Amino acid sequence: MPLALCRPCPLEPLNAIVLVTDERVEVWTGHQLQRQMQVLVGAITGHEQDQVILHNQFIGGSFGHRLEFEHVKQAAEIANQMRGTPVKLTYTREEDFAHDFPRHISIGRSKGTVANGQVTSIDLQIASPSVIASQMGRANIPMPGPDAQISAGSWNNPYDLPNFRMRAYRAPELAPVSSWRSVGAPGAGFEFDCFLDELIHAAGADPMEERIRLMGHDVSRKVLETVADMSSWGGELGAGKGRGVAFIESFGVPTAEVVEVTDTGQGIRIDKVWVACDVGTIVDPVNFENLVQGGVVFGLGHAMNCEITYSDGMAQQSNYHAHEAMRLYQCPEIFVKGLENGAKIRGIGEPPVPPAAPALSNAIFAATGRRLREMPFNKFIDFV
């Protein structure tokens, strides 16, 4: 199950203002690693890190992109040659695409067994470059030990499988890689959940009922039961329709999604999505719903269409026309329910992303009988 390289691509291009004087450096930008940015800028200008003052701004989108430093370093290098003059640097969209670091590519190999209508074992292997080593290396931060993000969303699944083994392998980088929204879980989670769905089908079991039966965590089981109720799972569907369910825990948040699609004859149309997740306590219900819906759109859009390819060491996609995610007319209805059974308050910015792709893949199988084991899916089918 290979996953392609793709980019975070926030709408706001990278930008920074830097003013260098003999006494200090001032930086105006939005950044997620503020202290390390001070260290890197100080190394360029010859100032101590406490002489680098960051006026951190609201971020117009990041999804991992504003964990990087290239735009700030370039602005600092120019401003250091023009001391006393503030320098504003804004990447064009094409420069932003060229200087971005893509999501890591990964591949999985799986085998498993079923017996008496139940899933009895899964043996999963995943290989990918290390996001953390690549990204932290650019920040001069060493990474001790293995990169847990290679297997995130897979090894930590809360199912009570009778036999489960997961092995993760760090592969050499094909290109420098960086964090992508929810980091490793969209990759390893996709590979685990889609294979689980294949085993459930081979066992002749219901995809929702078997997941609920296998679930060994009460909070997570309630999430699955809730999304089943929300979507009226098991009800009659129209001709050409199919539903898929996926469950992935990431950042401590169990999240289940059901995607309903229609095979129109001209392509797949995504009709509806139901999402249930548990963050312990919902602090802001409006933002909670917005973040869940946005995460679903983000995950579905990248699974549908987004890929970065290289030629002569350069990315071939220079703007959104060549890296097109979900269009407005393709956006489904998205129904959200947040639960509060967990013991801790958790964040919701990233957990809705990982289940979107496997739920879509599983829905396409239910509608067409065709398994999609590689993203983006538009290599194999059309979307309308």
C-alpha positions in Angstrom: 0.0 0.0 0.0 2.1 3.0 -1.2 1.4 6.6 -0.2 2.6 9.4 -2.5 4.5 12.5 -1.6 2.2 15.5 -1.2 2.5 19.0 0.3 0.8 20.9 3.1 0.1 23.9 0.8 -1.5 26.5 3.1 -3.2 29.3 1.3 -1.0 32.0 3.0 2.4 31.8 1.3 5.4 31.9 3.6 6.4 35.4 4.7 8.6 37.2 7.2 9.8 40.7 8.1 13.3 40.9 9.7 15.1 44.0 11.1 18.7 43.6 12.1 20.7 46.2 14.1 23.9 45.8 16.0 22.0 45.5 19.3 19.3 43.0 18.3 17.2 41.3 15.6 13.4 41.6 15.4 11.4 39.1 13.4 7.7 39.3 12.5 6.3 36.0 11.2 4.1 33.1 12.3 6.1 30.1 13.4 5.6 26.9 15.4 9.2 26.4 16.6 9.9 29.9 18.0 13.0 29.2 20.2 14.8 27.2 17.5 14.0 29.9 15.0 15.7 32.4 17.3 18.8 30.2 17.5 19.1 29.8 13.7 18.5 33.6 13.0 21.1 34.5 15.7 23.6 32.2 14.0 23.2 34.0 10.8 23.4 37.5 12.2 26.0 36.9 15.0 23.5 37.7 17.8 22.8 35.7 21.0 19.5 33.9 20.8 18.0 36.2 23.5 18.9 39.2 21.3 16.5 37.8 18.6 13.0 39.1 19.4 10.2 37.2 17.7 6.8 39.0 17.2 4.9 35.8 16.5 1.9 36.3 14.3 -1.3 34.4 13.7 -0.6 31.7 11.2 -2.7 31.7 8.0 -2.4 28.0 7.7 0.6 25.7 8.4 -0.2 22.0 8.5 3.5 21.4 9.2 4.8 24.0 6.7 5.5 26.7 9.4 7.7 24.3 11.3 10.4 25.0 8.7 12.8 27.9 8.6 13.9 28.6 5.0 11.9 31.8 4.5 13.0 33.3 7.8 16.7 32.4 7.2 16.6 33.9 3.8 15.0 37.1 5.1 17.6 37.2 7.9 20.5 36.8 5.5 19.3 39.7 3.4 18.5 41.9 6.4 21.9 41.2 7.9 23.4 42.9 4.8 21.1 45.9 5.2 21.3 46.6 8.9 18.9 49.2 10.1 16.4 48.6 7.2 13.5 46.2 7.7 13.3 43.6 5.0 10.0 41.9 4.0 10.2 38.6 2.2 7.1 36.9 0.8 7.4 33.8 -1.4 5.3 33.6 -4.5 3.1 30.6 -4.8 5.6 29.0 -7.1 8.5 29.7 -4.8 6.4 28.3 -1.9 5.9 25.1 -3.8 9.5 24.9 -4.8 10.8 25.4 -1.3 8.3 23.3 0.6 9.2 20.0 2.1 6.8 17.2 1.2 5.1 14.6 3.3 7.0 11.4 3.6 6.2 8.5 1.2 5.6 5.1 2.8 4.7 1.5 1.8 3.2 -1.3 3.7 3.1 -5.1 3.4 0.4 -7.0 5.3 -0.8 -10.5 5.9 -3.4 -11.9 8.2 -5.9 -14.7 9.0 -9.6 -15.1 9.5 -11.6 -17.9 11.1 -15.2 -18.6 11.9 -16.3 -15.2 10.5 -13.8 -13.2 12.6 -10.4 -11.6 12.1 -7.8 -13.5 14.1 -4.4 -12.1 13.2 -2.6 -9.2 11.4 1.1 -8.9 10.6 1.9 -5.5 9.2 5.2 -4.0 8.0 5.7 -0.4 7.1 8.7 1.4 5.6 9.2 5.1 5.2 11.7 7.9 5.6 11.9 9.5 9.1 10.0 12.8 9.2 11.4 13.7 12.6 15.1 13.0 11.7 14.8 15.0 8.5 12.9 18.0 10.0 14.8 18.1 13.3 18.1 17.8 11.4 17.4 21.1 9.6 16.8 22.6 13.1 20.1 21.1 14.4 18.2 19.0 16.9 19.4 15.4 17.3 16.8 12.6 17.3 17.7 9.8 19.7 16.1 6.5 19.1 13.6 5.3 16.4 11.0 7.6 14.9 7.6 6.5 16.3 5.8 8.5 13.6 6.6 5.8 11.0 4.1 3.5 12.8 1.8 6.1 14.4 -1.9 5.3 13.9 -1.1 1.6 13.5 0.8 0.1 16.5 -1.3 2.1 18.9 -4.7 0.8 17.6 -6.8 -0.2 20.6 -8.3 -3.4 19.0 -8.1 -6.7 20.9 -6.7 -8.7 18.1 -5.8 -12.2 19.2 -2.5 -11.9 17.3 -1.0 -8.7 16.1 2.5 -7.7 15.1 3.6 -4.4 13.6 7.1 -3.7 12.4 8.4 -0.3 11.2 11.5 0.3 9.1 13.3 3.6 8.5 14.1 4.0 4.8 16.6 6.4 3.2 15.2 9.7 2.2 14.2 10.2 -1.4 13.9 13.9 -0.7 14.0 16.0 2.5 10.6 15.5 4.2 8.7 17.3 6.9 5.6 17.2 9.1 2.2 17.0 7.4 -1.1 17.5 9.2 -1.2 14.6 11.7 2.3 13.5 10.7 2.6 9.7 10.5 -0.9 8.5 11.3 -2.4 9.1 7.9 0.1 6.7 6.4 0.4 3.9 8.9 -3.3 4.3 9.8 -4.4 3.9 6.2 -2.3 0.8 5.7 -3.6 -0.8 8.9 -7.3 0.1 8.6 -7.7 -0.8 4.9 -6.0 -4.1 5.4 -8.3 -4.8 8.4 -11.3 -4.0 6.1 -10.0 -6.5 3.6 -9.7 -9.2 6.3 -13.2 -8.4 7.6 -14.6 -8.8 4.0 -12.7 -12.1 3.7 -14.2 -13.3 6.9 -17.7 -12.4 5.6 -18.3 -10.1 8.6 -19.9 -6.6 8.7 -17.2 -3.9 8.7 -18.7 -1.9 11.5 -19.8 -4.8 13.7 -16.5 -6.6 13.5 -14.6 -3.4 14.4 -16.9 -2.9 17.4 -16.5 -6.6 18.4 -12.7 -6.3 18.2 -12.5 -3.0 20.0 -10.8 -3.4 23.4 -11.1 0.2 24.6 -14.4 1.4 26.1 -14.0 5.0 25.0 -13.1 4.0 21.4 -15.9 1.5 21.3 -18.4 4.2 22.1 -16.9 6.3 19.3 -17.6 3.5 16.8 -21.1 2.9 18.1 -21.8 6.6 17.9 -20.8 6.9 14.3 -22.8 3.8 13.5 -25.9 5.4 15.0 -25.2 8.7 13.3 -24.9 7.1 9.8 -27.7 4.6 10.4 -25.2 1.9 9.4 -26.8 -1.2 8.0 -29.7 0.7 6.4 -30.7 0.3 2.8 -28.6 2.2 0.2 -29.5 3.3 -3.3 -28.1 1.8 -6.5 -24.4 2.4 -7.0 -23.9 3.5 -3.4 -21.4 2.3 -0.9 -20.2 3.1 2.6 -16.9 2.6 4.3 -15.9 3.0 7.9 -12.4 3.7 9.3 -11.2 4.1 12.9 -7.8 5.5 13.8 -6.5 6.9 17.1 -3.9 9.7 16.8 -2.7 12.2 19.4 -4.7 10.3 21.9 -8.0 11.0 20.2 -10.1 8.0 19.0 -11.8 9.0 15.7 -14.2 7.1 13.5 -15.5 8.2 10.1 -18.1 6.8 7.7 -17.9 7.9 4.1 -20.8 7.4 1.7 -20.1 7.5 -2.1 -22.0 6.9 -5.3 -20.6 5.3 -8.4 -22.2 7.6 -11.0 -20.8 5.9 -14.1 -18.7 9.0 -14.8 -16.8 8.7 -11.6 -17.1 8.6 -7.8 -19.1 11.2 -6.0 -18.6 11.6 -2.2 -22.0 12.3 -0.8 -21.8 12.3 3.0 -19.4 11.9 5.9 -20.2 11.1 9.5 -17.5 11.7 12.2 -17.4 10.8 15.9 -14.4 11.5 18.1 -13.6 11.8 21.8 -11.4 14.6 23.1 -12.3 14.3 26.8 -13.8 17.8 27.0 -15.0 20.0 24.2 -13.8 23.5 25.1 -15.1 25.4 22.1 -18.0 23.6 20.2 -17.9 25.9 17.2 -14.2 25.6 16.5 -14.4 21.9 17.3 -16.9 21.3 14.5 -14.9 23.5 12.1 -11.7 21.7 12.8 -13.2 18.3 12.3 -14.9 19.3 9.1 -11.8 20.9 7.8 -9.7 17.9 8.7 -12.1 15.6 6.8 -11.9 17.9 3.7 -8.1 18.0 4.0 -7.8 14.2 4.3 -10.2 13.4 1.5 -8.8 16.0 -0.9 -5.2 14.7 -0.6 -6.3 11.1 -0.9 -8.3 12.0 -4.1 -5.8 14.1 -6.1 -2.6 15.3 -4.5 0.8 14.1 -5.4 4.3 15.6 -5.8 6.7 14.2 -8.4 10.3 15.1 -9.1 12.3 15.6 -12.3 16.0 16.7 -12.2 15.7 17.1 -8.5 12.9 19.6 -8.7 9.2 19.3 -7.9 7.1 19.3 -11.1 4.0 20.8 -9.5 4.3 24.6 -9.1 0.8 25.7 -8.1 -2.6 24.4 -7.2 -3.6 23.7 -10.8 -1.2 20.8 -10.7 -1.8 19.9 -7.0 -5.5 20.1 -6.9 -7.3 18.9 -3.8 -11.1 18.8 -3.3 -13.2 21.3 -5.2 -16.2 23.0 -3.6 -18.7 21.1 -5.8 -17.1 17.9 -4.6 -17.4 18.6 -0.9 -19.8 16.3 0.9 -22.1 17.0 3.8 -20.1 16.4 7.0 -21.9 15.5 10.2 -19.9 15.8 13.4 -20.4 14.5 17.0 -17.9 15.0 19.8 -17.9 12.8 22.8 -16.5 13.5 26.2 -15.8 10.2 27.8 -12.0 10.4 27.8 -10.0 11.1 30.9 -7.9 13.9 29.4 -8.6 17.0 27.4 -7.2 16.5 23.9 -6.7 18.6 20.8 -8.7 18.1 17.6 -6.7 19.9 14.9 -5.1 16.7 13.5 -7.1 13.5 14.5 -9.9 13.9 11.9 -7.4 13.6 9.0 -6.1 10.0 9.2 -9.5 8.1 9.0 -10.6 10.0 5.9 -8.6 8.2 3.3 -9.2 4.7 4.5 -12.9 5.4 5.0 -13.1 6.7 1.4 -11.1 3.7 0.1 -13.4 1.3 1.9 -16.5 3.1 0.6 -15.2 2.9 -3.0 -14.8 -0.9 -2.5 -18.3 -1.2 -1.1 -19.7 0.7 -4.1 -17.5 -0.8 -6.9 -15.8 -4.0 -5.6 -12.5 -2.4 -6.4 -9.7 -2.1 -3.7 -7.6 1.0 -3.9 -4.3 0.4 -2.2 -2.3 3.4 -3.4 -2.8 7.2 -3.1 -3.7 9.4 -4.7 -6.8 7.5 -5.9 -7.2 9.6 -9.1 -4.5 7.4 -10.6 -7.1 4.7 -10.8 -10.6 6.3 -10.8 -12.2 9.6 -11.6 -14.1 11.8 -9.1 -17.0 14.0 -10.0 
